[in-house]
Amino acid sequence: MSMRLHLFSRPVLSLTAVLALALLGACSKGAAPAAGGGAAAHAQAPAPSVGVLTVKLGQVGVATELPGRLEAARSADVRARAGGVVMKRLFTEGSLVKAGQALYRMDDSTYADTALAAKATLAKAQANWQLADAKLKRYQPMAEKAIVSKQDFDVVVSAEKAAAADLAAAKAQLGNAQTNLDRTTITAPISGRIGRALVSEGDLLNANDATVVAQIKDSSTLYINFTQSATQVLQMRRDLAAGTLQRADGAEAAQVKIVLEDGSVFPTPGRLLFTDVTVDEGTGQVNLRAEVPNAQGLLLPGLFVKVRIEQNAVANAVLVPQQAVSRGSQGDSVLVVAKDGSFAPRPVQVQAGMGHDWVVTGGLADGEQVLVTGQMHLMPGVAKVQAVPYQELEAQAASAHAPAAAAPAAAAASAPAKAASAAN
């Protein structure tokens, strides 16, 4: 996926078409004497209103947005480690759980009996060892004084060692039995938010099978994975080294902001990580990862977001709505409306995109008016226009559309009442 610079284009009349219409208008002026009274009537028509943006140069922050999806920094599939029937679920679906918290309780009767038998075996082995050890301690001084034969002493020593080995084996057996008994309570391997229960009471689980009983995701830190071309990654590295990218606090990484689907910006900034050290030979892409803290748990894994990388502010620039700029092989241009209402194309320099705007860094001066809306009014014969702030025209269009949209709904709501009245 290559880096995109917010191309939100809208259907507008191209500057080429506008210039062609202006040329036709000039021709129509030459034919005005032949047209007679009709041309005179046309000349008296008022200049159409168009929406304009008044240029105000200043510092403009440039940012690049990269799309991706959130994923949890840590996740775990919870599985049973002992066989048995599920007796009870101990958690609330969608809640936060801590590592080691009990999630399910299984039937432990068989494991409990095994543990009791292991305890009895351990007690017996302990008694045998104590007896053998006491006998060894009695024989030790007698063997030193040659009261007992060396052969008899060796038998006692061997018996004590065998008893000690039996004791160790009994302890291991009890430990294994206790572990299996403990595993009948399925616990959370990590802290995080747990999803829905994937098994219910009465289900039979086998030890170490592939059945997932629940999923836990630690969303305190989230990752966003995406790909970029090697050329763009190298340029970002250069910008980071040159200081044109904002750095994360206390980190050798670029600071990023997370833009949500509704256009709002997540309040906590993150950082951009360069994860892969090689370029995919098939696509020429490099995997990147952004990391964002999510201590409050407001963000959820799976959300589609954008990573905004902010560069240093550009001086003497202005944000121009994208529908006002015509882009082509000959360069970028806009229509500039003069104070007398006349208009003409103007070449401009565009550096980057910001949302629905272009960052224009050259070709315009303070106070000039750039035509934004109303290109459809530039018909043949129109030489001058009436400049109005484009925000006002958009507000008027929105207010005019609201009553028109409400009328059909009101008519539909009144239809049942009219029908009932007619029936009466």
C-alpha positions as CSV (number, residue, x, y, z in Angstrom):
1,M,0.0,0.0,0.0
2,S,1.7,3.2,-1.0
3,M,1.6,6.5,0.8
4,R,-1.5,8.6,-0.1
5,L,-1.9,12.3,0.3
6,H,-5.7,12.7,0.8
7,L,-7.1,12.9,-2.6
8,F,-10.7,13.7,-2.0
9,S,-11.6,15.1,-5.4
10,R,-15.1,16.5,-6.2
11,P,-16.7,16.7,-9.6
12,V,-15.9,20.2,-10.8
13,L,-15.6,22.0,-14.2
14,S,-11.9,21.8,-15.3
15,L,-10.0,24.9,-16.0
16,T,-9.5,23.8,-19.6
17,A,-13.3,23.8,-20.0
18,V,-13.6,27.1,-18.2
19,L,-11.1,28.7,-20.6
20,A,-12.9,27.3,-23.6
21,L,-16.2,28.7,-22.3
22,A,-14.5,32.1,-21.8
23,L,-13.2,32.0,-25.4
24,L,-16.7,31.2,-26.7
25,G,-17.9,34.1,-24.6
26,A,-15.5,36.4,-26.4
27,C,-16.7,35.1,-29.7
28,S,-20.3,35.7,-28.7
29,K,-19.4,39.3,-27.9
30,G,-18.1,39.8,-31.5
31,A,-21.5,38.5,-32.8
32,A,-23.5,40.8,-30.5
33,P,-24.5,43.3,-33.2
34,A,-26.0,40.5,-35.3
35,A,-27.9,39.3,-32.2
36,G,-29.7,42.6,-31.8
37,G,-31.9,43.0,-28.8
38,G,-31.1,39.5,-27.5
39,A,-27.5,40.3,-26.9
40,A,-28.4,43.5,-25.1
41,A,-30.7,41.6,-22.9
42,H,-27.9,39.1,-22.1
43,A,-25.5,42.0,-21.3
44,Q,-27.9,43.2,-18.7
45,A,-28.0,39.9,-16.8
46,P,-26.4,40.2,-13.3
47,A,-23.1,38.6,-12.7
48,P,-23.5,35.1,-11.1
49,S,-22.4,34.5,-7.6
50,V,-19.4,32.2,-7.0
51,G,-17.7,31.0,-3.8
52,V,-14.2,32.3,-3.2
53,L,-11.5,31.8,-0.7
54,T,-9.5,34.9,0.4
55,V,-5.9,34.0,0.6
56,K,-4.1,34.5,3.9
57,L,-0.6,33.2,3.8
58,G,1.0,31.8,7.0
59,Q,2.4,28.8,8.8
60,V,0.7,25.5,7.7
61,G,1.5,22.2,9.3
62,V,2.0,19.4,6.7
63,A,0.9,15.9,7.6
64,T,0.8,12.6,5.9
65,E,-1.9,10.0,6.7
66,L,-1.4,6.2,6.3
67,P,-4.3,3.8,6.6
68,G,-4.3,0.6,8.7
69,R,-6.2,-1.4,11.3
70,L,-5.6,-1.6,15.1
71,E,-4.5,-4.8,16.6
72,A,-3.7,-5.7,20.2
73,A,-0.1,-5.7,21.3
74,R,-0.7,-9.0,23.1
75,S,-3.4,-11.6,22.6
76,A,-3.9,-15.2,23.9
77,D,-6.2,-18.1,22.9
78,V,-7.2,-19.8,26.2
79,R,-7.2,-23.6,26.0
80,A,-7.9,-26.4,28.5
81,R,-4.8,-28.2,29.8
82,A,-6.7,-31.0,31.5
83,G,-9.5,-33.2,30.3
84,G,-13.0,-33.1,31.8
85,V,-16.5,-31.6,31.7
86,V,-17.0,-27.9,32.1
87,M,-18.9,-27.3,35.3
88,K,-19.1,-23.4,35.6
89,R,-18.0,-20.2,33.8
90,L,-16.5,-17.7,36.2
91,F,-16.1,-14.6,34.1
92,T,-18.3,-11.9,32.5
93,E,-18.0,-11.7,28.7
94,G,-16.4,-8.5,27.6
95,S,-14.9,-7.7,31.0
96,L,-11.3,-7.0,32.0
97,V,-9.5,-9.9,33.6
98,K,-6.1,-10.2,35.3
99,A,-3.4,-12.8,34.6
100,G,-4.1,-15.9,36.8
101,Q,-7.8,-15.1,37.2
102,A,-10.1,-18.2,37.2
103,L,-12.2,-18.4,34.0
104,Y,-13.8,-21.9,34.1
105,R,-14.1,-24.7,36.6
106,M,-14.1,-28.3,35.4
107,D,-15.1,-31.6,37.0
108,D,-12.1,-32.4,39.3
109,S,-13.3,-35.5,41.1
110,T,-11.0,-37.9,39.3
111,Y,-8.0,-35.6,39.7
112,A,-8.8,-35.0,43.3
113,D,-8.8,-38.8,44.0
114,T,-5.5,-39.1,42.2
115,A,-4.0,-36.4,44.3
116,L,-5.2,-38.1,47.5
117,A,-3.7,-41.4,46.4
118,A,-0.4,-39.5,45.7
119,K,-0.5,-38.0,49.1
120,A,-0.9,-41.4,50.7
121,T,2.0,-42.8,48.7
122,L,4.1,-39.9,49.8
123,A,3.3,-40.5,53.4
124,K,4.2,-44.2,53.1
125,A,7.5,-43.3,51.3
126,Q,8.2,-40.7,54.0
127,A,7.8,-43.3,56.8
128,N,9.9,-45.9,55.0
129,W,12.7,-43.4,54.5
130,Q,12.6,-42.2,58.1
131,L,12.9,-45.9,59.3
132,A,15.8,-46.5,56.9
133,D,17.5,-43.3,57.9
134,A,17.2,-44.1,61.6
135,K,18.7,-47.6,61.1
136,L,21.5,-46.1,59.1
137,K,22.3,-43.7,62.0
138,R,22.4,-46.6,64.4
139,Y,24.7,-48.7,62.2
140,Q,27.1,-45.8,61.5
141,P,29.0,-45.8,64.8
142,M,28.9,-49.6,65.0
143,A,30.4,-49.9,61.5
144,E,33.2,-47.5,62.5
145,K,34.0,-49.8,65.5
146,A,33.7,-52.9,63.4
147,I,30.9,-54.2,65.6
148,V,28.9,-55.0,62.4
149,S,30.3,-56.4,59.2
150,K,30.9,-54.1,56.3
151,Q,28.4,-56.2,54.2
152,D,25.6,-55.6,56.7
153,F,26.4,-51.9,56.8
154,D,26.3,-51.7,53.0
155,V,22.8,-53.3,53.0
156,V,21.6,-50.6,55.5
157,V,23.1,-47.8,53.4
158,S,21.5,-49.2,50.2
159,A,18.2,-49.5,51.9
160,E,18.3,-45.8,53.1
161,K,19.1,-44.6,49.5
162,A,16.3,-46.7,48.0
163,A,13.9,-45.3,50.6
164,A,15.1,-41.7,49.7
165,A,14.6,-42.4,46.0
166,D,11.1,-43.7,46.7
167,L,10.4,-40.6,48.7
168,A,11.5,-38.3,45.8
169,A,9.4,-40.3,43.3
170,A,6.4,-40.0,45.6
171,K,6.9,-36.2,45.9
172,A,7.0,-35.9,42.1
173,Q,3.9,-38.0,41.7
174,L,2.1,-35.8,44.1
175,G,3.3,-32.7,42.4
176,N,2.1,-34.0,39.0
177,A,-1.3,-35.0,40.5
178,Q,-1.7,-31.6,42.1
179,T,-0.8,-29.8,38.9
180,N,-3.5,-31.8,37.0
181,L,-5.9,-31.0,39.8
182,D,-5.1,-27.2,39.5
183,R,-5.5,-27.3,35.8
184,T,-9.2,-28.2,36.2
185,T,-9.5,-24.5,36.9
186,I,-8.8,-22.7,33.6
187,T,-7.1,-19.4,34.3
188,A,-6.2,-16.3,32.2
189,P,-2.7,-16.4,30.9
190,I,-2.5,-12.6,30.4
191,S,-4.3,-9.5,31.6
192,G,-6.7,-7.9,29.2
193,R,-10.3,-7.8,27.9
194,I,-11.9,-11.2,27.4
195,G,-14.3,-11.9,24.6
196,R,-17.3,-14.2,24.6
197,A,-17.3,-17.7,26.1
198,L,-16.6,-20.3,23.4
199,V,-17.7,-23.3,25.5
200,S,-20.5,-23.7,28.0
201,E,-21.3,-25.8,31.0
202,G,-21.5,-29.5,30.1
203,D,-19.0,-29.4,27.3
204,L,-16.4,-32.1,27.4
205,L,-12.8,-30.9,26.9
206,N,-9.7,-33.0,26.2
207,A,-6.3,-32.2,27.6
208,N,-4.1,-30.1,25.3
209,D,-6.5,-30.2,22.4
210,A,-7.1,-27.3,20.0
211,T,-10.4,-26.1,21.4
212,V,-10.2,-22.4,22.3
213,V,-12.5,-21.7,25.3
214,A,-12.0,-17.9,25.2
215,Q,-9.8,-15.1,23.8
216,I,-8.1,-12.4,25.7
217,K,-6.6,-9.2,24.1
218,D,-4.4,-6.8,26.0
219,S,-5.4,-3.5,24.5
220,S,-3.3,-1.3,26.8
221,T,-1.0,-0.8,23.9
222,L,-2.2,-1.2,20.3
223,Y,-0.3,-1.6,17.0
224,I,-1.2,-0.5,13.5
225,N,0.5,-2.4,10.7
226,F,0.7,-1.1,7.2
227,T,3.1,-1.2,4.2
228,Q,4.9,1.5,2.3
229,S,7.2,1.6,-0.7
230,A,10.9,1.4,0.0
231,T,11.4,4.8,-1.5
232,Q,8.9,6.5,0.8
233,V,10.3,4.6,3.9
234,L,13.8,5.9,3.1
235,Q,12.5,9.4,2.7
236,M,10.8,9.2,6.1
237,R,14.0,8.0,7.6
238,R,15.8,11.0,6.1
239,D,13.1,13.4,7.4
240,L,13.4,11.9,10.9
241,A,17.1,12.3,10.9
242,A,16.9,15.8,9.5
243,G,14.3,16.8,12.2
244,T,11.4,17.5,9.8
245,L,9.3,14.9,11.4
246,Q,8.1,15.4,15.0
247,R,9.7,13.0,17.4
248,A,7.9,11.1,20.1
249,D,8.8,12.2,23.6
250,G,12.0,10.4,24.8
251,A,12.1,8.1,21.8
252,E,14.1,7.9,18.5
253,A,10.9,7.5,16.6
254,A,8.5,9.8,14.7
255,Q,5.5,11.0,16.7
256,V,2.2,10.1,15.1
257,K,-1.5,10.9,15.8
258,I,-4.4,8.4,15.3
259,V,-7.3,9.7,13.2
260,L,-10.5,7.7,13.8
261,E,-13.1,6.8,11.2
262,D,-15.3,9.8,12.2
263,G,-12.4,12.2,11.5
264,S,-11.6,12.9,15.2
265,V,-8.1,12.6,16.5
266,F,-7.3,10.3,19.4
267,P,-5.9,12.5,22.3
268,T,-2.9,10.3,23.1
269,P,-0.1,10.4,20.4
270,G,1.8,7.3,19.4
271,R,5.1,6.6,17.6
272,L,6.1,5.2,14.3
273,L,8.2,2.1,14.3
274,F,10.3,0.7,11.4
275,T,9.8,-3.0,11.9
276,D,11.1,-4.8,8.9
277,V,14.8,-4.7,7.8
278,T,14.2,-6.1,4.3
279,V,12.1,-5.1,1.3
280,D,9.6,-7.5,-0.1
281,E,11.2,-8.5,-3.5
282,G,7.8,-9.1,-5.1
283,T,6.1,-5.9,-4.1
284,G,8.9,-3.5,-3.2
285,Q,7.1,-2.7,0.0
286,V,8.3,-2.5,3.6
287,N,6.2,-3.4,6.7
288,L,5.8,-0.5,9.1
289,R,4.1,-0.4,12.5
290,A,2.8,2.4,14.6
291,E,2.4,2.0,18.4
292,V,-0.2,3.9,20.4
293,P,-0.9,3.8,24.2
294,N,-4.5,2.9,25.1
295,A,-4.5,3.0,28.9
296,Q,-8.2,3.9,29.0
297,G,-9.3,1.2,26.6
298,L,-11.1,3.6,24.3
299,L,-9.7,2.1,21.1
300,L,-10.7,-1.4,20.1
301,P,-8.7,-4.0,18.0
302,G,-10.0,-4.2,14.5
303,L,-10.9,-0.5,14.1
304,F,-9.9,1.1,10.8
305,V,-7.8,4.2,11.5
306,K,-5.2,6.5,9.9
307,V,-1.7,7.2,11.2
308,R,-1.0,10.9,10.8
309,I,2.7,11.8,10.6
310,E,3.1,15.6,11.1
311,Q,6.0,17.4,9.6
312,N,7.3,20.8,10.5
313,A,5.1,23.8,9.5
314,V,5.5,25.2,6.0
315,A,6.0,29.0,5.9
316,N,4.1,31.3,3.5
317,A,1.5,28.7,2.6
318,V,-2.3,28.5,2.5
319,L,-4.8,25.7,2.5
320,V,-7.0,25.7,-0.6
321,P,-10.0,23.3,-1.0
322,Q,-9.1,20.6,-3.5
323,Q,-12.1,21.3,-5.8
324,A,-10.5,24.7,-6.5
325,V,-7.3,23.3,-7.9
326,S,-7.0,21.8,-11.3
327,R,-4.2,19.3,-11.6
328,G,-2.7,18.1,-14.9
329,S,0.4,17.3,-16.8
330,Q,1.0,21.0,-17.4
331,G,1.0,21.7,-13.6
332,D,-1.4,22.9,-11.0
333,S,-3.6,26.0,-11.4
334,V,-6.5,27.8,-9.9
335,L,-9.0,30.6,-11.0
336,V,-8.3,33.9,-9.4
337,V,-11.1,36.4,-9.2
338,A,-10.1,40.1,-9.4
339,K,-11.7,42.9,-7.5
340,D,-13.7,44.0,-10.6
341,G,-15.2,40.5,-10.8
342,S,-13.1,39.3,-13.8
343,F,-11.3,35.9,-13.4
344,A,-8.2,34.3,-14.9
345,P,-6.2,31.1,-14.4
346,R,-3.1,31.2,-12.2
347,P,-0.4,28.5,-11.9
348,V,0.3,27.5,-8.3
349,Q,2.7,25.2,-6.5
350,V,1.1,22.4,-4.4
351,Q,3.2,20.6,-1.8
352,A,0.9,18.1,-0.1
353,G,-2.7,17.3,0.9
354,M,-4.4,18.0,4.2
355,G,-7.8,16.3,4.4
356,H,-10.0,18.0,1.8
357,D,-7.4,20.7,1.1
358,W,-4.2,21.2,-0.8
359,V,-1.2,23.0,0.8
360,V,-0.3,25.7,-1.8
361,T,3.2,27.1,-1.3
362,G,3.5,29.4,-4.3
363,G,1.6,31.4,-6.9
364,L,-0.8,33.3,-4.6
365,A,-0.5,36.5,-2.6
366,D,-2.3,37.8,0.5
367,G,-5.8,39.1,-0.2
368,E,-6.3,37.4,-3.6
369,Q,-9.5,35.5,-4.1
370,V,-9.5,31.9,-5.3
371,L,-12.6,30.5,-7.0
372,V,-13.8,27.5,-5.1
373,T,-17.5,26.8,-6.0
374,G,-19.8,28.0,-8.7
375,Q,-17.8,26.9,-11.7
376,M,-21.0,25.8,-13.4
377,H,-22.0,29.5,-13.7
378,L,-19.1,30.3,-16.0
379,M,-21.0,29.8,-19.2
380,P,-20.2,31.5,-22.6
381,G,-20.6,35.2,-22.4
382,V,-19.9,35.4,-18.6
383,A,-16.9,37.7,-18.2
384,K,-17.4,38.8,-14.6
385,V,-18.7,37.2,-11.4
386,Q,-19.7,38.3,-8.0
387,A,-17.4,36.9,-5.3
388,V,-18.9,35.6,-2.1
389,P,-17.1,33.6,0.6
390,Y,-17.6,30.0,-0.3
391,Q,-18.6,29.0,3.2
392,E,-21.6,31.3,3.0
393,L,-22.8,29.7,-0.3
394,E,-22.4,26.2,1.2
395,A,-24.4,27.3,4.3
396,Q,-27.2,28.7,2.1
397,A,-27.3,25.5,0.0
398,A,-27.5,23.4,3.2
399,S,-30.3,25.5,4.6
400,A,-32.2,25.4,1.4
401,H,-31.8,21.6,1.1
402,A,-33.1,21.0,4.7
403,P,-36.8,22.2,4.1
404,A,-36.9,20.4,0.7
405,A,-35.8,17.1,2.4
406,A,-38.3,17.6,5.2
407,A,-41.3,18.2,2.9
408,P,-41.7,14.6,1.6
409,A,-41.4,13.3,5.2
410,A,-44.1,15.6,6.4
411,A,-46.4,14.7,3.5
412,A,-45.9,11.0,4.3
413,A,-46.6,11.5,7.9
414,S,-49.9,13.4,7.2
415,A,-51.2,10.9,4.6
416,P,-52.5,8.4,7.2
417,A,-54.4,11.2,9.0
418,K,-56.0,12.4,5.8
419,A,-57.0,8.8,4.9
420,A,-58.6,8.3,8.3
421,S,-60.4,11.6,8.0
422,A,-61.8,10.7,4.6
423,A,-63.0,7.3,5.9
424,N,-64.9,9.1,8.6
